[in-house]
Amino acid sequence: MCLSIPGKVISVDGDKAIVSVGGTEYETSLQLLEDVKIDDYVLIHTGFAIQKLDEEEALETLRLFNEMEESNKKEEEEE
């Protein structure tokens, strides 16, 4: 199973960007996308931005990830 996660672009330098995911910053390659700007949301997979997302879709995906994490924590506590 492959997993990609949305991140918000906070800086761009050539074909590299710094993106924020839940407050943690990651360097990401922009080689697969064109016209990525600060404040765009991109889908990140193995260090590459693979798709641009609109803000609503990105935030909904992050909300679902957080919901799954909370559910997993509750299950672990019950064991």
C-alpha positions in Angstrom: 0.0 0.0 0.0 1.3 3.4 -0.9 0.5 6.5 1.2 0.8 10.1 0.2 -0.1 13.1 2.4 -1.0 16.7 1.7 1.4 19.4 2.7 1.2 23.2 2.5 4.0 24.9 0.5 5.8 27.4 2.7 8.8 28.2 0.4 10.0 27.4 -3.1 13.6 27.3 -4.3 13.9 26.1 -7.9 12.6 22.5 -8.1 12.6 22.1 -4.3 10.0 23.2 -1.7 9.6 23.2 2.0 6.1 22.0 2.9 4.4 21.9 6.3 2.5 18.8 7.4 0.9 19.1 10.8 3.5 21.8 11.7 6.5 19.6 10.7 8.5 20.8 7.8 9.8 18.6 5.0 11.9 19.3 1.9 10.0 18.1 -1.2 11.0 17.8 -4.9 8.8 19.7 -7.3 10.3 18.0 -10.4 7.0 16.3 -11.2 4.8 19.5 -11.1 4.7 22.8 -12.7 3.7 26.2 -11.3 3.8 25.4 -7.6 3.6 28.5 -5.4 3.7 29.4 -1.7 0.4 28.5 0.0 -0.4 25.8 -2.5 -1.2 22.3 -1.2 0.5 19.4 -2.8 0.3 15.6 -2.3 3.6 14.3 -1.2 4.9 10.7 -1.8 8.4 9.5 -1.1 9.8 13.0 -1.1 8.1 14.2 -4.3 5.1 16.5 -4.8 3.0 14.4 -7.1 -0.2 16.4 -7.4 -1.6 19.9 -6.5 -4.7 19.8 -4.3 -7.3 22.5 -3.5 -7.2 23.6 0.1 -10.6 22.1 1.0 -9.6 18.6 -0.2 -6.2 18.9 1.5 -7.7 19.9 4.9 -10.3 17.2 4.7 -7.7 14.5 4.0 -5.6 15.8 7.0 -8.7 15.7 9.2 -9.3 12.1 8.2 -5.7 11.2 9.0 -6.0 12.8 12.4 -9.3 10.9 13.0 -7.6 7.6 12.2 -4.7 8.4 14.5 -7.1 9.1 17.4 -9.0 5.9 16.7 -5.8 3.9 16.7 -4.7 5.4 20.0 -8.1 4.5 21.6 -7.7 0.9 20.4 -4.2 0.6 21.8 -5.4 2.0 25.2 -8.2 -0.7 25.3 -5.8 -3.6 24.7 
